């Protein structure tokens, strides 16, 4: 384990910032280009995970355990969000027999 | 150090495949692979507790929920109507400008190269448990109430209402 820790010290924190930004952007693009509600949901999960990784990196680099506790809370929140969101999607599918979000555009008005 | 870049490349590849695959089942499988690479990232950061929680919660619970819903609704066909190419191009351009803005602002922050991992044992279960049950005791208990509410809400939403007044 010591050599893993010493090898990760060489990676600059900038690279974690860039990696998290790229994954967050991929999540945003996924929300914008897909029409399947479940895949939009997965993109939101990707964005949450990018933030989790960045918080963990900050916590590990600054030697403060609070960041990793926040990540733990975000994971609990994500589990709750997925359960409620998938229940809503199941209900939408039962009412419209589709998960296409363009059918739901009546919610706009 | 080279391991970090290999795993990062895998993470980016799998997450791109998640949003560009036509079949939703394959998307879920690529998402599982993405979460596995996140677990490897946590292990590399010596955050072992988070690695195990990520492994169990995301790759276990959440992915089973996704797969369960997909197979229950029989959505594993590739007949999903896609958005038009114009909207796709606009979305990719918008995402690219978001990425450029983020990276530019990080560059403006400057002096981010503080690679002094002074306490490498911080992510172990013992230390995180001490912090979690002393400083963050109230949020921890509140999150249990949140999970209970989410469970009740999910059951209430997903059950078939037999009569109109519930």
Interface residues (C-beta under 8 A of the other chain):
Chain A: X1 X4 X5 X7 X8 X9 X10 X11 X12 X13 X14 X15 X17 X18 X19 X21 X22 X23 X24 X25 X26 X27 X28 X29 X30 X32 X33 X34 X35 X36 X38 X39 X41 X42 X43 X45 X46 X49 X52 X53 X56 X57 X59 X60 X61 X62 X63 X64 X65 X66 X68 X69 X71 X72 X73 X75 X76 X77 X78 X79 X80 X81 X82 X83 X84 X86 X87 X88 X89 X90 X91 X93 X94 X99 X100 X102
Chain B: X1 X3 X4 X8 X11 X12 X15 X16 X18 X19 X24 X27 X28 X31 X34 X35 X38 X41 X42 X43 X44 X45 X46 X47 X49 X50 X53 X54 X57 X58 X61 X62 X65 X66 X69 X70 X72 X73 X75 X80 X81 X82 X83 X87 X88 X91 X92 X94 X95 X96 X98 X99 X102 X103 X106 X112 X113 X114 X115 X116 X117 X118 X119 X120 X122 X123 X127 X128 X131 X132 X135 X136 X139 X143 X146 X147 X149 X150 X151 X153 X154 X155 X157 X158 X160
